[in-house]
Amino acid sequence: MSTAATVLPELEELVDLSMEELEQLAAPWPARWLLPPKPGDPERVVYLCAGPGGLEVGTRDVLGRDLDIIGIENNKDAAATAVAAGFQRIVADVRDLDPHHLALRCVTGLIVTTPCGPWTVAGKGAGKDPRNQQILDDMFACAWEATVGVWEEERDCDNAYCDGCHGCWEGWSGPIYGVDEVRAMADQLTDERIGLLAEVVIWGLALSVAWDGFRWIAMEQSAGLPECVIDGIRAEFRCADWLTVDFQVLDAVNYGLASRRKRTFMLAARYRHLSPAATLPSAELPATTAARALGWPPGIRVNTRGVRRTAGGNCWSADKPSTAITSKIRGWYWEHDPSRRFSLDEAALLVGFRPGYPWAGSRSSCTQQIGDVVAPPMGCVVIGALLGLPWEARLRTYLIKLYDHTLAEYALAA
């Protein structure tokens, strides 16, 4: 693998280029990423399928950590929301970008939040099809060959200054084909979104090979992510000598959120052992009901399915935490008053956003973003745990401000 010592001399050659030349060479990444960060500069992070900025709100506004995050997002409305909130976005399909780009060699972290639909009932669960799972596992394996390569023994050494190898060399070959060939395997899948999950391995391994300073990965996915898929991802990073590749199912309601939001999170650390307890609070966080969060009177019931009757019912009580927020919240209403619908601020408050967040697009587009977004409190917890930062006190303080008209007991928190 490359080291900082071997990379930096190449970067020094860029100093004499004009800003226009740097921008052309760096595209679509910012020109400043071509040059090494200066002391005190924030860490550089690539964020794939970045959405409207929930995890970044959790990092910036809740955790209080300044990171230089460049998010890749294909949905123009979600990207516009994030930019309006002060975050950086490149509107592109992550599968069209090269993880070996010169501008990425000083990146320290990777975040990946690909669509959850293939592993949910609402998304028809194509990701649970054994054939799709086998194709995805093959993509993981081929991602290794497209980034690390294959092991070679007894190859002639091409280093004229080497005195210790006696003319032969063994080690990893480097890429034996391009990542586009790995991505093309997704054409066999019945749901193309499944193949996006391979990007965590493609990008994670590519960045590992290019830069020794690359050191952590965070991933969020459906709580229904199959164990065989988890094992496949874990195996590739274990082979690359990552010390921690931990998967946890966390529910945001256990972190003070006013709605249920159970997700699988991967926390991977390259150079340190991370305790699973790093994501656990020292003391239980008080449960937050939807009514208290929204300032509603007691006794409100929310209808989510109109007159349809299902096994799970068509109403939930606002005197409890809300059921999981989805894009369908655009049609939810008070059972006793069908004209009383959720505002965008109310929907967003239930997943951890302060009122006034600049959602962009139609109402349907905005509620889709709210349904898909990483809840800011969970961004605080996961990034805090990965970076070894004390997140609990900051989360409790944020929740006081978020729900301050109802949650005085948070003031007693540590």
C-alpha positions in Angstrom: 0.0 0.0 0.0 1.1 3.6 -0.7 2.3 5.8 2.2 2.2 9.5 2.7 5.9 9.7 1.9 5.4 8.3 -1.5 2.2 10.3 -2.3 3.2 13.8 -1.2 6.1 14.3 -3.7 3.7 13.7 -6.5 1.3 16.2 -5.1 4.1 18.8 -4.8 4.2 18.9 -8.6 0.8 20.5 -8.7 1.9 23.7 -6.9 2.8 25.4 -10.1 -0.5 24.8 -11.8 -3.1 27.7 -12.2 -6.4 27.5 -10.3 -8.2 26.8 -13.6 -5.8 23.9 -14.3 -6.3 22.6 -10.8 -10.1 22.7 -11.1 -10.0 20.8 -14.4 -7.7 18.2 -13.0 -9.7 17.8 -9.8 -13.2 17.8 -11.3 -15.7 16.9 -10.0 -14.0 17.3 -6.7 -12.8 20.6 -5.3 -9.4 21.8 -6.4 -8.2 22.2 -2.9 -8.4 18.4 -2.5 -5.6 18.0 -4.9 -3.1 19.4 -2.3 -2.4 18.1 1.1 -4.4 19.6 4.0 -2.7 22.2 6.1 -2.3 21.7 9.8 -5.6 22.4 11.5 -7.7 21.8 8.4 -10.8 19.6 8.9 -10.6 15.9 7.9 -11.7 15.1 4.3 -14.6 12.7 4.0 -16.4 11.3 1.0 -20.1 10.7 1.5 -21.8 8.4 -1.0 -25.6 8.6 -1.5 -25.5 11.6 0.9 -29.2 12.7 0.7 -30.4 15.9 2.3 -27.9 16.2 5.1 -29.2 14.4 8.2 -25.9 12.7 9.1 -24.1 16.0 8.6 -26.5 17.9 10.8 -25.7 15.2 13.4 -22.0 15.8 12.9 -21.9 19.6 12.6 -24.8 20.8 14.8 -25.1 18.0 17.3 -21.6 16.6 17.7 -20.0 20.0 17.0 -17.3 18.5 14.7 -16.1 20.3 11.6 -15.4 17.8 8.8 -14.8 18.6 5.1 -17.5 16.3 3.7 -18.2 16.2 0.0 -21.4 14.4 -0.6 -22.4 12.6 -3.8 -26.1 12.6 -4.4 -28.1 11.7 -7.6 -31.4 13.3 -6.4 -31.3 17.0 -7.3 -33.9 17.9 -4.7 -32.0 16.2 -1.9 -28.8 17.8 -3.1 -30.4 21.2 -3.2 -31.7 20.7 0.4 -28.2 19.8 1.6 -26.6 22.8 -0.2 -29.2 25.2 1.2 -28.4 23.8 4.7 -24.7 24.6 4.2 -23.4 21.2 3.0 -21.3 20.3 -0.1 -22.8 18.2 -2.8 -21.8 16.8 -6.2 -24.9 15.8 -8.2 -23.9 12.5 -9.7 -24.4 8.8 -9.7 -21.6 7.3 -7.4 -21.2 4.5 -10.0 -19.9 7.1 -12.5 -17.1 8.2 -10.3 -13.6 6.9 -10.0 -12.5 6.0 -6.4 -8.9 6.1 -7.5 -9.1 9.8 -8.4 -6.0 11.8 -7.5 -8.0 14.3 -5.5 -9.1 11.6 -3.0 -5.6 10.6 -1.7 -5.9 12.7 1.5 -9.4 11.4 2.4 -9.6 10.0 6.0 -13.2 8.8 6.1 -16.0 7.3 4.0 -19.7 7.4 4.7 -22.2 5.3 2.7 -26.0 5.5 3.0 -27.4 3.6 0.0 -31.1 3.1 -0.5 -32.7 0.7 2.0 -35.6 -0.4 -0.3 -34.2 -3.7 -1.6 -34.1 -5.1 2.0 -37.6 -3.9 3.1 -41.1 -5.2 2.6 -42.1 -1.8 1.2 -39.3 -2.1 -1.3 -40.4 -5.6 -2.3 -37.3 -7.2 -0.7 -35.4 -8.0 -3.8 -32.2 -7.9 -1.8 -33.3 -11.1 0.0 -33.5 -13.1 -3.2 -30.6 -15.7 -2.9 -29.6 -15.2 -6.5 -29.3 -11.4 -6.0 -27.3 -12.1 -2.8 -24.9 -14.3 -4.7 -24.3 -11.7 -7.4 -23.7 -9.1 -4.7 -21.2 -11.4 -2.9 -19.4 -11.9 -6.2 -19.2 -8.1 -6.7 -17.6 -7.8 -3.2 -15.0 -10.4 -4.2 -14.3 -8.8 -7.5 -14.0 -5.4 -5.9 -10.9 -6.7 -4.1 -9.3 -7.7 -7.5 -10.2 -4.3 -8.9 -8.5 -2.4 -6.1 -6.0 -4.6 -4.3 -5.4 -7.3 -7.0 -4.2 -10.8 -6.6 -1.2 -12.2 -4.7 1.9 -12.7 -6.8 5.0 -14.8 -5.8 8.4 -15.1 -7.5 7.9 -12.0 -9.7 11.0 -10.2 -10.8 11.6 -7.1 -8.7 11.6 -3.9 -10.6 13.3 -1.8 -7.9 16.9 -1.3 -9.0 17.9 0.0 -5.5 16.6 -3.0 -3.5 19.3 -5.0 -1.9 17.2 -7.4 0.2 14.9 -9.2 -2.1 17.6 -10.9 -4.3 15.8 -10.0 -7.5 12.4 -11.4 -6.8 9.3 -9.9 -5.2 6.0 -11.1 -3.7 2.9 -9.2 -2.8 -0.4 -7.8 -4.1 -0.4 -7.1 -7.8 -2.6 -4.0 -7.8 -5.8 -3.8 -9.8 -6.1 -6.5 -12.5 -9.2 -4.9 -14.1 -11.3 -1.7 -13.6 -14.1 -1.0 -11.1 -16.4 -0.5 -14.1 -16.3 -4.2 -14.7 -17.4 -4.9 -11.1 -20.2 -2.4 -11.4 -21.3 -4.0 -14.7 -22.1 -7.2 -12.8 -25.1 -5.3 -11.3 -26.9 -5.7 -14.6 -27.8 -9.2 -13.6 -29.6 -8.0 -10.5 -33.4 -7.7 -10.4 -33.1 -4.4 -8.6 -30.2 -2.2 -9.5 -30.2 -0.5 -6.1 -28.8 -3.7 -4.6 -25.5 -3.2 -6.5 -25.0 0.2 -4.9 -24.1 -1.6 -1.7 -21.0 -2.9 -3.4 -19.7 0.7 -3.5 -18.8 0.5 0.2 -16.3 -2.2 -0.7 -15.2 -0.7 -4.0 -14.5 2.8 -2.4 -13.3 1.5 0.9 -10.7 -0.8 -0.6 -9.6 1.7 -3.3 -9.1 4.4 -0.6 -7.3 2.0 1.6 -4.8 1.1 -1.1 -4.2 4.7 -2.1 -3.7 6.4 1.2 -2.5 5.1 4.6 -4.3 8.1 6.2 -7.7 6.7 5.2 -8.9 5.2 8.5 -12.7 4.9 9.0 -16.0 4.0 7.3 -19.6 4.5 8.5 -22.4 2.8 6.7 -26.2 3.0 7.3 -28.7 0.4 5.9 -32.0 -1.3 6.5 -32.3 -3.2 9.8 -33.3 -6.1 7.5 -29.9 -6.3 5.9 -29.3 -10.1 5.5 -26.5 -11.6 7.6 -24.9 -13.1 4.5 -24.5 -9.6 3.0 -23.0 -8.4 6.3 -20.6 -11.3 6.4 -19.5 -10.5 2.8 -18.7 -6.9 3.5 -17.0 -7.8 6.8 -14.8 -10.4 5.1 -13.4 -8.0 2.5 -12.3 -5.5 5.1 -11.0 -8.2 7.5 -8.8 -9.4 4.6 -7.5 -5.8 4.2 -6.5 -5.9 7.9 -9.1 -3.5 9.2 -9.1 -3.9 13.0 -12.8 -3.1 13.6 -15.7 -4.0 11.2 -18.7 -3.8 13.6 -22.4 -4.1 12.6 -25.1 -2.9 15.0 -28.8 -2.5 14.7 -29.7 0.8 16.5 -33.2 2.3 17.0 -33.2 6.1 17.2 -36.1 6.0 19.6 -33.6 4.7 22.2 -31.6 7.9 21.7 -34.4 10.3 22.5 -35.9 10.6 19.1 -39.7 11.0 18.9 -40.1 8.3 16.3 -38.9 4.7 15.8 -36.1 4.4 13.2 -34.3 1.1 13.4 -31.3 0.8 11.1 -28.2 -1.3 10.6 -25.0 0.7 11.0 -21.4 -0.4 10.1 -18.6 1.2 12.1 -15.2 0.3 10.6 -11.9 1.5 12.0 -8.7 0.6 10.2 -6.1 1.2 12.9 -8.0 0.8 16.2 -10.3 -1.6 18.0 -13.7 0.0 18.6 -15.8 -1.3 21.4 -19.5 -2.0 20.5 -20.3 -0.1 23.7 -19.0 3.1 22.1 -22.5 3.7 20.7 -24.3 3.2 24.0 -25.2 6.0 26.4 -24.0 5.8 30.0 -27.6 6.3 31.2 -30.9 5.7 29.5 -32.3 8.5 27.4 -35.9 9.5 28.3 -38.5 8.3 25.8 -40.0 11.1 23.8 -43.7 10.9 22.6 -44.8 12.4 19.4 -47.3 14.6 21.2 -44.8 16.0 23.6 -42.3 16.7 20.8 -44.9 18.5 18.6 -46.7 20.2 21.5 -50.0 18.4 20.7 -52.7 17.8 23.3 -53.0 14.3 24.7 -55.3 11.8 23.1 -54.4 12.4 19.5 -54.4 9.4 17.2 -52.8 9.6 13.8 -54.3 7.8 10.8 -51.7 6.5 8.3 -53.7 4.3 5.9 -57.1 6.0 5.5 -60.0 3.5 5.7 -57.8 0.5 5.0 -57.5 -2.1 7.7 -54.2 -4.1 8.0 -52.8 -6.4 10.6 -50.8 -3.6 12.0 -53.8 -1.3 12.2 -54.2 2.1 10.5 -53.6 4.4 13.4 -51.0 5.1 16.1 -51.2 7.1 19.3 -49.3 10.3 19.5 -49.0 9.7 23.3 -46.2 7.3 22.3 -43.2 7.7 20.0 -44.3 7.8 16.4 -44.2 4.8 14.2 -41.3 4.9 11.7 -41.6 7.9 9.5 -41.8 7.2 5.7 -42.6 9.3 2.7 -46.2 8.4 3.3 -46.4 10.9 6.2 -47.5 13.4 3.5 -51.0 11.7 3.8 -51.1 11.1 7.5 -53.8 13.0 9.5 -55.5 13.3 12.9 -58.0 10.5 13.2 -60.7 12.9 14.5 -59.9 15.7 12.0 -58.9 14.5 8.5 -58.1 18.1 7.5 -55.2 18.2 10.1 -52.1 17.0 8.2 -48.5 17.1 9.1 -46.4 20.1 8.1 -42.9 19.5 6.8 -41.5 21.0 10.0 -43.5 18.5 12.1 -42.5 15.5 10.0 -38.9 16.6 10.2 -39.0 17.3 13.9 -40.0 13.7 14.5 -36.7 12.5 12.9 -34.6 15.1 14.7 -34.4 18.3 12.6 -35.0 21.7 14.0 -37.9 23.7 12.4 -37.0 25.7 9.3 -34.7 23.1 7.7 -34.6 24.1 4.0 -36.3 21.2 2.3 -36.3 21.6 -1.5 -38.7 20.2 -4.1 -42.4 19.2 -4.1 -44.2 18.1 -0.9 -43.8 14.5 -2.1 -40.1 14.9 -2.7 -39.6 16.6 0.7 -41.4 13.8 2.6 -39.5 11.2 0.6 -36.3 12.9 1.8 -37.5 13.0 5.4 -38.5 9.3 5.2 -35.1 8.3 3.8 -32.7 10.6 5.8 -30.3 9.5 8.5 -31.7 10.9 11.8 -29.3 13.6 13.0 -29.0 12.1 16.5 -27.8 8.9 15.0 -25.2 10.8 12.9 -23.9 12.2 16.1 -23.7 8.8 17.8 -22.1 6.9 14.9 -19.5 9.6 13.9 -18.8 10.4 17.5 -18.1 6.7 18.3 -15.9 6.3 15.2 -13.8 9.4 15.9 -13.6 8.7 19.6 -15.5 11.9 20.6 -17.8 12.2 23.6 -21.2 12.4 21.9 -23.6 11.8 24.8 -23.6 15.1 26.5 -23.9 17.0 23.2 -26.8 14.8 22.1 -28.7 15.5 25.3 -28.1 19.2 24.9 -29.4 19.1 21.3 -32.5 17.3 22.4 -33.2 19.9 25.1 -33.1 22.6 22.4 -35.1 20.4 19.9 -37.9 19.5 22.3 -37.3 22.2 25.0 -40.9 23.1 25.4 -41.7 19.6 26.8 -38.5 17.8 27.9 -37.2 19.6 31.0 -35.9 16.3 32.4 -33.0 16.3 29.9 -31.5 19.1 32.1 -30.7 16.4 34.7 -28.6 14.4 32.2 -24.9 14.0 32.6 
